[in-house]
């Protein structure tokens, strides 16, 4: 996947704890900004919003 961008969920108060996302019409990929060559999570596009909601519901 190309066109990686810093997630809008990564704000200035997060220090170096940021993620990048890249999306296509069918998938969304997530990776750690500090280690972009390491593991990448890839979701079907329709599963990404429920994934974010699940993250928000955990403290």
PQR file with spaces between the fields and no chain letter, atoms N, CA, C, O and H, PARSE charges and radii, in Angstrom:
ATOM       1  N    UNK     1       0.857   -1.181    0.000 -0.4000 1.5000
ATOM       2  CA   UNK     1       0.000    0.000    0.000 -0.0000 2.0000
ATOM       3  C    UNK     1       0.898    1.236    0.000  0.5500 1.7000
ATOM       4  O    UNK     1       1.971    1.240    0.602 -0.5500 1.4000
ATOM       5  N    UNK     2       0.455    2.249   -0.661 -0.4000 1.5000
ATOM       6  CA   UNK     2       1.222    3.485   -0.712 -0.0000 2.0000
ATOM       7  C    UNK     2       0.481    4.614   -0.036  0.5500 1.7000
ATOM       8  O    UNK     2      -0.561    4.405    0.584 -0.5500 1.4000
ATOM       9  H    UNK     2      -0.417    2.246   -1.150  0.4000 1.0000
ATOM      10  N    UNK     3       1.021    5.813   -0.158 -0.4000 1.5000
ATOM      11  CA   UNK     3       0.391    7.015    0.387 -0.0000 2.0000
ATOM      12  C    UNK     3       0.142    6.931    1.894  0.5500 1.7000
ATOM      13  O    UNK     3      -0.970    7.179    2.359 -0.5500 1.4000
ATOM      14  H    UNK     3       1.868    5.983   -0.662  0.4000 1.0000
ATOM      15  N    UNK     4       1.171    6.584    2.643 -0.4000 1.5000
ATOM      16  CA   UNK     4       1.050    6.542    4.098 -0.0000 2.0000
ATOM      17  C    UNK     4       0.929    7.954    4.634  0.5500 1.7000
ATOM      18  O    UNK     4       1.584    8.871    4.138 -0.5500 1.4000
ATOM      19  H    UNK     4       2.075    6.382    2.265  0.4000 1.0000
ATOM      20  N    UNK     5       0.094    8.130    5.643 -0.4000 1.5000
ATOM      21  CA   UNK     5      -0.057    9.436    6.291 -0.0000 2.0000
ATOM      22  C    UNK     5      -0.264    9.229    7.787  0.5500 1.7000
ATOM      23  O    UNK     5      -0.783    8.202    8.223 -0.5500 1.4000
ATOM      24  H    UNK     5      -0.438    7.385    6.045  0.4000 1.0000
ATOM      25  N    UNK     6       0.143   10.207    8.547 -0.4000 1.5000
ATOM      26  CA   UNK     6      -0.028   10.134    9.995 -0.0000 2.0000
ATOM      27  C    UNK     6      -1.509   10.199   10.314  0.5500 1.7000
ATOM      28  O    UNK     6      -2.230   11.048    9.789 -0.5500 1.4000
ATOM      29  H    UNK     6       0.565   11.042    8.193  0.4000 1.0000
ATOM      30  N    UNK     7      -1.955    9.308   11.167 -0.4000 1.5000
ATOM      31  CA   UNK     7      -3.365    9.262   11.528 -0.0000 2.0000
ATOM      32  C    UNK     7      -3.800   10.533   12.244  0.5500 1.7000
ATOM      33  O    UNK     7      -3.042   11.101   13.030 -0.5500 1.4000
ATOM      34  H    UNK     7      -1.369    8.618   11.593  0.4000 1.0000
ATOM      35  N    UNK     8      -5.007   10.973   11.974 -0.4000 1.5000
ATOM      36  CA   UNK     8      -5.544   12.139   12.672 -0.0000 2.0000
ATOM      37  C    UNK     8      -5.772   11.839   14.143  0.5500 1.7000
ATOM      38  O    UNK     8      -5.947   12.763   14.938 -0.5500 1.4000
ATOM      39  H    UNK     8      -5.623   10.512   11.336  0.4000 1.0000
ATOM      40  N    UNK     9      -5.773   10.563   14.522 -0.4000 1.5000
ATOM      41  CA   UNK     9      -5.922   10.174   15.924 -0.0000 2.0000
ATOM      42  C    UNK     9      -4.613   10.338   16.699  0.5500 1.7000
ATOM      43  O    UNK     9      -4.611   10.249   17.927 -0.5500 1.4000
ATOM      44  H    UNK     9      -5.630    9.813   13.876  0.4000 1.0000
ATOM      45  N    UNK    10      -3.501   10.576   15.996 -0.4000 1.5000
ATOM      46  CA   UNK    10      -2.213   10.796   16.641 -0.0000 2.0000
ATOM      47  C    UNK    10      -2.018   12.298   16.784  0.5500 1.7000
ATOM      48  O    UNK    10      -1.714   12.984   15.807 -0.5500 1.4000
ATOM      49  H    UNK    10      -3.503   10.648   14.999  0.4000 1.0000
ATOM      50  N    UNK    11      -2.189   12.801   17.972 -0.4000 1.5000
ATOM      51  CA   UNK    11      -2.103   14.237   18.208 -0.0000 2.0000
ATOM      52  C    UNK    11      -0.763   14.648   18.770  0.5500 1.7000
ATOM      53  O    UNK    11       0.087   13.799   19.038 -0.5500 1.4000
ATOM      54  H    UNK    11      -2.436   12.245   18.765  0.4000 1.0000
ATOM      55  N    UNK    12      -0.560   15.953   18.952 -0.4000 1.5000
ATOM      56  CA   UNK    12       0.715   16.463   19.445 -0.0000 2.0000
ATOM      57  C    UNK    12       1.043   16.011   20.858  0.5500 1.7000
ATOM      58  O    UNK    12       2.215   15.976   21.232 -0.5500 1.4000
ATOM      59  H    UNK    12      -1.250   16.643   18.734  0.4000 1.0000
ATOM      60  N    UNK    13       0.037   15.664   21.651 -0.4000 1.5000
ATOM      61  CA   UNK    13       0.287   15.221   23.023 -0.0000 2.0000
ATOM      62  C    UNK    13       0.671   13.743   23.102  0.5500 1.7000
ATOM      63  O    UNK    13       0.918   13.225   24.191 -0.5500 1.4000
ATOM      64  H    UNK    13      -0.915   15.693   21.348  0.4000 1.0000
ATOM      65  N    UNK    14       0.722   13.064   21.957 -0.4000 1.5000
ATOM      66  CA   UNK    14       1.047   11.643   21.948 -0.0000 2.0000
ATOM      67  C    UNK    14       2.550   11.380   21.886  0.5500 1.7000
ATOM      68  O    UNK    14       2.963   10.221   21.912 -0.5500 1.4000
ATOM      69  H    UNK    14       0.521   13.485   21.072  0.4000 1.0000
ATOM      70  N    UNK    15       3.374   12.416   21.803 -0.4000 1.5000
ATOM      71  CA   UNK    15       4.818   12.217   21.724 -0.0000 2.0000
ATOM      72  C    UNK    15       5.182   11.420   20.495  0.5500 1.7000
ATOM      73  O    UNK    15       4.818   11.778   19.375 -0.5500 1.4000
ATOM      74  H    UNK    15       3.039   13.358   21.781  0.4000 1.0000
ATOM      75  N    UNK    16       5.892   10.355   20.708 -0.4000 1.5000
ATOM      76  CA   UNK    16       6.298    9.507   19.593 -0.0000 2.0000
ATOM      77  C    UNK    16       5.379    8.318   19.395  0.5500 1.7000
ATOM      78  O    UNK    16       5.712    7.405   18.639 -0.5500 1.4000
ATOM      79  H    UNK    16       6.188   10.064   21.618  0.4000 1.0000
ATOM      80  N    UNK    17       4.245    8.305   20.047 -0.4000 1.5000
ATOM      81  CA   UNK    17       3.296    7.193   19.945 -0.0000 2.0000
ATOM      82  C    UNK    17       2.305    7.482   18.829  0.5500 1.7000
ATOM      83  O    UNK    17       1.158    7.845   19.091 -0.5500 1.4000
ATOM      84  H    UNK    17       3.974    9.046   20.661  0.4000 1.0000
ATOM      85  N    UNK    18       2.740    7.326   17.602 -0.4000 1.5000
ATOM      86  CA   UNK    18       1.908    7.670   16.457 -0.0000 2.0000
ATOM      87  C    UNK    18       1.758    6.483   15.525  0.5500 1.7000
ATOM      88  O    UNK    18       2.608    5.594   15.486 -0.5500 1.4000
ATOM      89  H    UNK    18       3.672    7.032   17.390  0.4000 1.0000
ATOM      90  N    UNK    19       0.687    6.480   14.789 -0.4000 1.5000
ATOM      91  CA   UNK    19       0.491    5.474   13.758 -0.0000 2.0000
ATOM      92  C    UNK    19       0.280    6.172   12.425  0.5500 1.7000
ATOM      93  O    UNK    19      -0.117    7.336   12.361 -0.5500 1.4000
ATOM      94  H    UNK    19      -0.004    7.202   14.820  0.4000 1.0000
ATOM      95  N    UNK    20       0.555    5.431   11.373 -0.4000 1.5000
ATOM      96  CA   UNK    20       0.303    5.900   10.024 -0.0000 2.0000
ATOM      97  C    UNK    20      -0.732    4.977    9.411  0.5500 1.7000
ATOM      98  O    UNK    20      -0.803    3.794    9.743 -0.5500 1.4000
ATOM      99  H    UNK    20       0.878    4.486   11.425  0.4000 1.0000
ATOM     100  N    UNK    21      -1.528    5.527    8.520 -0.4000 1.5000
ATOM     101  CA   UNK    21      -2.519    4.714    7.821 -0.0000 2.0000
ATOM     102  C    UNK    21      -2.377    4.935    6.319  0.5500 1.7000
ATOM     103  O    UNK    21      -1.947    5.994    5.861 -0.5500 1.4000
ATOM     104  H    UNK    21      -1.471    6.488    8.250  0.4000 1.0000
ATOM     105  N    UNK    22      -2.747    3.915    5.581 -0.4000 1.5000
ATOM     106  CA   UNK    22      -2.830    3.989    4.123 -0.0000 2.0000
ATOM     107  C    UNK    22      -4.107    3.262    3.748  0.5500 1.7000
ATOM     108  O    UNK    22      -4.436    2.228    4.330 -0.5500 1.4000
ATOM     109  H    UNK    22      -3.096    3.055    5.953  0.4000 1.0000
ATOM     110  N    UNK    23      -4.816    3.797    2.788 -0.4000 1.5000
ATOM     111  CA   UNK    23      -6.049    3.114    2.416 -0.0000 2.0000
ATOM     112  C    UNK    23      -6.188    3.006    0.910  0.5500 1.7000
ATOM     113  O    UNK    23      -5.648    3.799    0.138 -0.5500 1.4000
ATOM     114  H    UNK    23      -4.549    4.637    2.316  0.4000 1.0000
ATOM     115  N    UNK    24      -6.932    1.996    0.538 -0.4000 1.5000
ATOM     116  CA   UNK    24      -7.307    1.753   -0.851 -0.0000 2.0000
ATOM     117  C    UNK    24      -8.821    1.575   -0.841  0.5500 1.7000
ATOM     118  O    UNK    24      -9.424    1.595    0.232 -0.5500 1.4000
ATOM     119  H    UNK    24      -7.371    1.352    1.164  0.4000 1.0000
ATOM     120  N    UNK    25      -9.441    1.404   -1.974 -0.4000 1.5000
ATOM     121  CA   UNK    25     -10.892    1.194   -1.961 -0.0000 2.0000
ATOM     122  C    UNK    25     -11.322   -0.058   -1.190  0.5500 1.7000
ATOM     123  O    UNK    25     -12.465   -0.139   -0.739 -0.5500 1.4000
ATOM     124  H    UNK    25      -8.951    1.387   -2.846  0.4000 1.0000
ATOM     125  N    UNK    26     -10.428   -1.026   -1.037 -0.4000 1.5000
ATOM     126  CA   UNK    26     -10.827   -2.283   -0.406 -0.0000 2.0000
ATOM     127  C    UNK    26     -10.171   -2.566    0.941  0.5500 1.7000
ATOM     128  O    UNK    26     -10.660   -3.418    1.683 -0.5500 1.4000
ATOM     129  H    UNK    26      -9.500   -0.960   -1.404  0.4000 1.0000
ATOM     130  N    UNK    27      -9.075   -1.876    1.284 -0.4000 1.5000
ATOM     131  CA   UNK    27      -8.342   -2.172    2.513 -0.0000 2.0000
ATOM     132  C    UNK    27      -7.818   -0.908    3.189  0.5500 1.7000
ATOM     133  O    UNK    27      -7.659    0.135    2.557 -0.5500 1.4000
ATOM     134  H    UNK    27      -8.678   -1.184    0.681  0.4000 1.0000
ATOM     135  N    UNK    28      -7.554   -1.028    4.490 -0.4000 1.5000
ATOM     136  CA   UNK    28      -6.895    0.021    5.269 -0.0000 2.0000
ATOM     137  C    UNK    28      -5.739   -0.644    6.001  0.5500 1.7000
ATOM     138  O    UNK    28      -5.915   -1.684    6.636 -0.5500 1.4000
ATOM     139  H    UNK    28      -7.683   -1.876    5.004  0.4000 1.0000
ATOM     140  N    UNK    29      -4.551   -0.040    5.911 -0.4000 1.5000
ATOM     141  CA   UNK    29      -3.375   -0.578    6.583 -0.0000 2.0000
ATOM     142  C    UNK    29      -2.936    0.393    7.670  0.5500 1.7000
ATOM     143  O    UNK    29      -3.080    1.607    7.533 -0.5500 1.4000
ATOM     144  H    UNK    29      -4.408    0.804    5.395  0.4000 1.0000
ATOM     145  N    UNK    30      -2.393   -0.166    8.761 -0.4000 1.5000
ATOM     146  CA   UNK    30      -1.938    0.622    9.899 -0.0000 2.0000
ATOM     147  C    UNK    30      -0.537    0.151   10.260  0.5500 1.7000
ATOM     148  O    UNK    30      -0.271   -1.050   10.298 -0.5500 1.4000
ATOM     149  H    UNK    30      -2.275   -1.153    8.872  0.4000 1.0000
ATOM     150  N    UNK    31       0.370    1.110   10.529 -0.4000 1.5000
ATOM     151  CA   UNK    31       1.718    0.757   10.959 -0.0000 2.0000
ATOM     152  C    UNK    31       2.227    1.769   11.972  0.5500 1.7000
ATOM     153  O    UNK    31       1.703    2.879   12.070 -0.5500 1.4000
ATOM     154  H    UNK    31       0.154    2.086   10.499  0.4000 1.0000
ATOM     155  N    UNK    32       3.232    1.390   12.712 -0.4000 1.5000
ATOM     156  CA   UNK    32       3.869    2.234   13.713 -0.0000 2.0000
ATOM     157  C    UNK    32       4.788    3.225   13.010  0.5500 1.7000
ATOM     158  O    UNK    32       5.639    2.822   12.217 -0.5500 1.4000
ATOM     159  H    UNK    32       3.658    0.488   12.633  0.4000 1.0000
ATOM     160  N    UNK    33       4.629    4.506   13.288 -0.4000 1.5000
ATOM     161  CA   UNK    33       5.453    5.530   12.663 -0.0000 2.0000
ATOM     162  C    UNK    33       6.934    5.331   12.956  0.5500 1.7000
ATOM     163  O    UNK    33       7.781    5.595   12.102 -0.5500 1.4000
ATOM     164  H    UNK    33       3.938    4.834   13.932  0.4000 1.0000
ATOM     165  N    UNK    34       7.247    4.863   14.172 -0.4000 1.5000
ATOM     166  CA   UNK    34       8.642    4.694   14.571 -0.0000 2.0000
ATOM     167  C    UNK    34       9.289    3.466   13.946  0.5500 1.7000
ATOM     168  O    UNK    34      10.516    3.391   13.888 -0.5500 1.4000
ATOM     169  H    UNK    34       6.559    4.649   14.866  0.4000 1.0000
ATOM     170  N    UNK    35       8.513    2.517   13.485 -0.4000 1.5000
ATOM     171  CA   UNK    35       9.054    1.273   12.935 -0.0000 2.0000
ATOM     172  C    UNK    35       8.273    0.872   11.682  0.5500 1.7000
ATOM     173  O    UNK    35       7.628   -0.176   11.675 -0.5500 1.4000
ATOM     174  H    UNK    35       7.516    2.579   13.532  0.4000 1.0000
ATOM     175  N    UNK    36       8.316    1.677   10.634 -0.4000 1.5000
ATOM     176  CA   UNK    36       7.482    1.410    9.464 -0.0000 2.0000
ATOM     177  C    UNK    36       7.819    0.121    8.718  0.5500 1.7000
ATOM     178  O    UNK    36       6.978   -0.397    7.983 -0.5500 1.4000
ATOM     179  H    UNK    36       8.840    2.529   10.639  0.4000 1.0000
ATOM     180  N    UNK    37       9.021   -0.400    8.891 -0.4000 1.5000
ATOM     181  CA   UNK    37       9.394   -1.634    8.191 -0.0000 2.0000
ATOM     182  C    UNK    37       8.923   -2.883    8.932  0.5500 1.7000
ATOM     183  O    UNK    37       9.002   -3.989    8.399 -0.5500 1.4000
ATOM     184  H    UNK    37       9.704    0.021    9.488  0.4000 1.0000
ATOM     185  N    UNK    38       8.443   -2.712   10.131 -0.4000 1.5000
ATOM     186  CA   UNK    38       7.974   -3.857   10.915 -0.0000 2.0000
ATOM     187  C    UNK    38       6.541   -4.206   10.548  0.5500 1.7000
ATOM     188  O    UNK    38       6.063   -3.828    9.478 -0.5500 1.4000
ATOM     189  H    UNK    38       8.378   -1.813   10.564  0.4000 1.0000
ATOM     190  N    UNK    39       5.869   -4.906   11.407 -0.4000 1.5000
ATOM     191  CA   UNK    39       4.531   -5.426   11.129 -0.0000 2.0000
ATOM     192  C    UNK    39       3.533   -4.337   10.746  0.5500 1.7000
ATOM     193  O    UNK    39       3.556   -3.226   11.278 -0.5500 1.4000
ATOM     194  H    UNK    39       6.257   -5.212   12.277  0.4000 1.0000
ATOM     195  N    UNK    40       2.676   -4.684    9.826 -0.4000 1.5000
ATOM     196  CA   UNK    40       1.597   -3.815    9.377 -0.0000 2.0000
ATOM     197  C    UNK    40       0.286   -4.573    9.527  0.5500 1.7000
ATOM     198  O    UNK    40       0.185   -5.734    9.133 -0.5500 1.4000
ATOM     199  H    UNK    40       2.658   -5.586    9.394  0.4000 1.0000
ATOM     200  N    UNK    41      -0.711   -3.916   10.095 -0.4000 1.5000
ATOM     201  CA   UNK    41      -2.049   -4.496   10.183 -0.0000 2.0000
ATOM     202  C    UNK    41      -2.837   -4.074    8.952  0.5500 1.7000
ATOM     203  O    UNK    41      -2.862   -2.892    8.608 -0.5500 1.4000
ATOM     204  H    UNK    41      -0.628   -2.972   10.415  0.4000 1.0000
ATOM     205  N    UNK    42      -3.473   -5.013    8.292 -0.4000 1.5000
ATOM     206  CA   UNK    42      -4.278   -4.705    7.114 -0.0000 2.0000
ATOM     207  C    UNK    42      -5.701   -5.200    7.371  0.5500 1.7000
ATOM     208  O    UNK    42      -5.923   -6.365    7.702 -0.5500 1.4000
ATOM     209  H    UNK    42      -3.454   -5.973    8.571  0.4000 1.0000
ATOM     210  N    UNK    43      -6.651   -4.290    7.210 -0.4000 1.5000
ATOM     211  CA   UNK    43      -8.062   -4.587    7.457 -0.0000 2.0000
ATOM     212  C    UNK    43      -8.855   -4.458    6.167  0.5500 1.7000
ATOM     213  O    UNK    43      -8.539   -3.609    5.334 -0.5500 1.4000
ATOM     214  H    UNK    43      -6.471   -3.344    6.940  0.4000 1.0000
ATOM     215  N    UNK    44      -9.881   -5.286    5.985 -0.4000 1.5000
ATOM     216  CA   UNK    44     -10.843   -4.984    4.931 -0.0000 2.0000
ATOM     217  C    UNK    44     -11.451   -3.612    5.259  0.5500 1.7000
ATOM     218  O    UNK    44     -11.670   -3.300    6.429 -0.5500 1.4000
ATOM     219  H    UNK    44     -10.138   -5.976    6.662  0.4000 1.0000
ATOM     220  N    UNK    45     -11.718   -2.813    4.258 -0.4000 1.5000
ATOM     221  CA   UNK    45     -12.191   -1.438    4.482 -0.0000 2.0000
ATOM     222  C    UNK    45     -13.404   -1.386    5.414  0.5500 1.7000
ATOM     223  O    UNK    45     -13.489   -0.501    6.265 -0.5500 1.4000
ATOM     224  H    UNK    45     -11.540   -3.066    3.307  0.4000 1.0000
ATOM     225  N    UNK    46     -14.338   -2.321    5.264 -0.4000 1.5000
ATOM     226  CA   UNK    46     -15.556   -2.280    6.083 -0.0000 2.0000
ATOM     227  C    UNK    46     -15.310   -2.677    7.533  0.5500 1.7000
ATOM     228  O    UNK    46     -16.182   -2.461    8.375 -0.5500 1.4000
ATOM     229  H    UNK    46     -14.270   -3.040    4.573  0.4000 1.0000
ATOM     230  N    UNK    47     -14.154   -3.250    7.854 -0.4000 1.5000
ATOM     231  CA   UNK    47     -13.846   -3.658    9.225 -0.0000 2.0000
ATOM     232  C    UNK    47     -13.069   -2.596    9.994  0.5500 1.7000
ATOM     233  O    UNK    47     -12.934   -2.700   11.213 -0.5500 1.4000
ATOM     234  H    UNK    47     -13.446   -3.426    7.171  0.4000 1.0000
ATOM     235  N    UNK    48     -12.556   -1.576    9.307 -0.4000 1.5000
ATOM     236  CA   UNK    48     -11.701   -0.603    9.976 -0.0000 2.0000
ATOM     237  C    UNK    48     -12.473    0.274   10.966  0.5500 1.7000
ATOM     238  O    UNK    48     -11.991    0.492   12.078 -0.5500 1.4000
ATOM     239  H    UNK    48     -12.666   -1.491    8.317  0.4000 1.0000
ATOM     240  N    UNK    49     -13.630    0.774   10.607 -0.4000 1.5000
ATOM     241  CA   UNK    49     -14.413    1.622   11.521 -0.0000 2.0000
ATOM     242  C    UNK    49     -14.804    0.859   12.790  0.5500 1.7000
ATOM     243  O    UNK    49     -14.664    1.412   13.881 -0.5500 1.4000
ATOM     244  H    UNK    49     -14.022    0.597    9.704  0.4000 1.0000
ATOM     245  N    UNK    50     -15.284   -0.381   12.697 -0.4000 1.5000
ATOM     246  CA   UNK    50     -15.568   -1.124   13.930 -0.0000 2.0000
ATOM     247  C    UNK    50     -14.309   -1.357   14.776  0.5500 1.7000
ATOM     248  O    UNK    50     -14.385   -1.356   16.005 -0.5500 1.4000
ATOM     249  H    UNK    50     -15.397   -0.830   11.811  0.4000 1.0000
ATOM     250  N    UNK    51     -13.163   -1.555   14.137 -0.4000 1.5000
ATOM     251  CA   UNK    51     -11.907   -1.699   14.872 -0.0000 2.0000
ATOM     252  C    UNK    51     -11.609   -0.435   15.671  0.5500 1.7000
ATOM     253  O    UNK    51     -11.255   -0.522   16.847 -0.5500 1.4000
ATOM     254  H    UNK    51     -13.101   -1.556   13.139  0.4000 1.0000
ATOM     255  N    UNK    52     -11.746    0.734   15.057 -0.4000 1.5000
ATOM     256  CA   UNK    52     -11.507    2.000   15.760 -0.0000 2.0000
ATOM     257  C    UNK    52     -12.484    2.183   16.914  0.5500 1.7000
ATOM     258  O    UNK    52     -12.092    2.632   17.991 -0.5500 1.4000
ATOM     259  H    UNK    52     -12.034    0.805   14.102  0.4000 1.0000
ATOM     260  N    UNK    53     -13.736    1.844   16.702 -0.4000 1.5000
ATOM     261  CA   UNK    53     -14.727    1.969   17.784 -0.0000 2.0000
ATOM     262  C    UNK    53     -14.375    1.059   18.954  0.5500 1.7000
ATOM     263  O    UNK    53     -14.545    1.442   20.112 -0.5500 1.4000
ATOM     264  H    UNK    53     -14.054    1.479   15.827  0.4000 1.0000
ATOM     265  N    UNK    54     -13.889   -0.133   18.662 -0.4000 1.5000
ATOM     266  CA   UNK    54     -13.482   -1.045   19.737 -0.0000 2.0000
ATOM     267  C    UNK    54     -12.297   -0.479   20.512  0.5500 1.7000
ATOM     268  O    UNK    54     -12.235   -0.619   21.733 -0.5500 1.4000
ATOM     269  H    UNK    54     -13.750   -0.444   17.722  0.4000 1.0000
ATOM     270  N    UNK    55     -11.362    0.156   19.818 -0.4000 1.5000
ATOM     271  CA   UNK    55     -10.220    0.775   20.509 -0.0000 2.0000
ATOM     272  C    UNK    55     -10.680    1.920   21.404  0.5500 1.7000
ATOM     273  O    UNK    55     -10.178    2.074   22.517 -0.5500 1.4000
ATOM     274  H    UNK    55     -11.413    0.270   18.826  0.4000 1.0000
ATOM     275  N    UNK    56     -11.615    2.713   20.936 -0.4000 1.5000
ATOM     276  CA   UNK    56     -12.101    3.845   21.715 -0.0000 2.0000
ATOM     277  C    UNK    56     -12.837    3.413   22.980  0.5500 1.7000
ATOM     278  O    UNK    56     -12.860    4.146   23.969 -0.5500 1.4000
ATOM     279  H    UNK    56     -12.023    2.587   20.031  0.4000 1.0000
ATOM     280  N    UNK    57     -13.432    2.239   22.948 -0.4000 1.5000
ATOM     281  CA   UNK    57     -14.219    1.786   24.091 -0.0000 2.0000
ATOM     282  C    UNK    57     -13.352    1.208   25.217  0.5500 1.7000
ATOM     283  O    UNK    57     -13.867    0.916   26.296 -0.5500 1.4000
ATOM     284  H    UNK    57     -13.414    1.644   22.144  0.4000 1.0000
ATOM     285  N    UNK    58     -12.064    1.042   24.984 -0.4000 1.5000
ATOM     286  CA   UNK    58     -11.148    0.542   26.018 -0.0000 2.0000
ATOM     287  C    UNK    58     -10.316    1.694   26.559  0.5500 1.7000
ATOM     288  O    UNK    58      -9.757    2.477   25.791 -0.5500 1.4000
ATOM     289  H    UNK    58     -11.646    1.279   24.107  0.4000 1.0000
ATOM     290  N    UNK    59     -10.234    1.797   27.882 -0.4000 1.5000
ATOM     291  CA   UNK    59      -9.460    2.903   28.485 -0.0000 2.0000
ATOM     292  C    UNK    59      -7.977    2.794   28.228  0.5500 1.7000
ATOM     293  O    UNK    59      -7.210    3.648   28.672 -0.5500 1.4000
ATOM     294  H    UNK    59     -10.688    1.161   28.505  0.4000 1.0000
